[in-house]
Amino acid sequence: MRTKLSRQFILLVLLLGFFQSLYAQKDPIKFGKVTIEELKMTKYDLDTTAEAVVLCDYGVFDNQAFEFTRVCRIKIFKKDGLRFANVHVGYNG
């Protein structure tokens, strides 16, 4: 009886450890790692008049710290596109 309970307990601990380490997706980009193609881009092919283009925008929520981290990469082509670099952080406290 005791060995059966200890086996079940070990299995439970292993399963909890396994599920704790699962992630839904990998991050699409690394913060601070810019590709050569992004640096060489001088216009957006689908809209050549675009002032800026969002290359990537994703967020991650950490349940343990109750923290949301958002990463957004924007390529600015024209001076008027600088307005897309402004960030608004909403907070209800």
C-alpha positions as CSV (number, residue, x, y, z in Angstrom):
1,M,0.0,0.0,0.0
2,R,2.8,2.4,0.9
3,T,4.7,1.8,-2.3
4,K,1.6,2.4,-4.4
5,L,1.0,5.8,-2.7
6,S,4.6,6.8,-3.1
7,R,4.5,5.8,-6.8
8,Q,1.4,7.9,-7.3
9,F,2.9,10.8,-5.5
10,I,6.1,10.6,-7.6
11,L,4.0,10.4,-10.8
12,L,2.0,13.4,-9.6
13,V,5.1,15.5,-8.9
14,L,6.6,14.6,-12.3
15,L,3.4,15.4,-14.2
16,L,3.1,18.8,-12.4
17,G,6.7,19.6,-13.2
18,F,6.2,18.6,-16.8
19,F,3.1,20.8,-17.3
20,Q,4.7,23.7,-15.5
21,S,7.4,23.8,-18.1
22,L,5.1,23.7,-21.2
23,Y,4.7,26.8,-23.3
24,A,2.1,27.5,-26.0
25,Q,4.5,29.0,-28.5
26,K,8.1,30.2,-28.8
27,D,8.6,34.0,-28.9
28,P,8.6,35.1,-32.5
29,I,11.4,37.6,-32.0
30,K,14.1,38.2,-29.5
31,F,14.2,41.6,-27.9
32,G,17.2,43.6,-29.2
33,K,18.0,41.1,-32.0
34,V,17.3,42.9,-35.3
35,T,17.8,41.1,-38.6
36,I,19.8,42.5,-41.5
37,E,16.6,42.3,-43.7
38,E,14.8,44.6,-41.2
39,L,17.7,47.1,-41.3
40,K,17.9,47.2,-45.1
41,M,14.1,47.6,-45.5
42,T,13.5,51.1,-46.9
43,K,9.8,50.7,-47.8
44,Y,6.9,48.3,-47.2
45,D,6.2,46.4,-50.4
46,L,2.4,46.1,-49.8
47,D,2.0,49.8,-49.1
48,T,4.9,51.9,-50.5
49,T,3.4,55.1,-48.9
50,A,3.4,53.7,-45.4
51,E,5.1,55.9,-42.8
52,A,5.8,52.9,-40.6
53,V,5.1,49.2,-40.4
54,V,4.6,46.8,-37.4
55,L,7.0,44.0,-37.9
56,C,6.0,42.0,-34.8
57,D,3.7,42.6,-31.8
58,Y,3.2,40.0,-29.1
59,G,2.6,39.7,-25.4
60,V,3.3,37.2,-22.6
61,F,1.4,37.0,-19.3
62,D,3.1,35.5,-16.3
63,N,0.6,34.1,-13.9
64,Q,3.0,33.8,-11.0
65,A,4.1,37.4,-11.0
66,F,0.8,38.7,-12.5
67,E,2.8,40.5,-15.1
68,F,2.1,41.2,-18.8
69,T,5.1,41.8,-21.0
70,R,4.6,43.2,-24.5
71,V,7.2,43.3,-27.3
72,C,6.4,45.4,-30.4
73,R,8.8,46.0,-33.2
74,I,8.1,48.9,-35.6
75,K,10.1,50.0,-38.6
76,I,9.7,53.7,-39.2
77,F,10.3,54.9,-42.8
78,K,9.4,58.6,-42.6
79,K,9.5,61.3,-40.0
80,D,5.7,61.3,-39.8
81,G,5.9,57.7,-38.7
82,L,7.6,58.7,-35.4
83,R,4.1,59.0,-33.9
84,F,3.8,55.2,-33.9
85,A,6.7,55.0,-31.5
86,N,4.6,56.6,-28.7
87,V,3.3,54.1,-26.2
88,H,0.2,54.4,-24.1
89,V,0.2,52.2,-20.9
90,G,-3.3,51.8,-19.5
91,Y,-3.5,51.1,-15.7
92,N,-6.5,50.6,-13.5
93,G,-5.3,50.9,-9.9
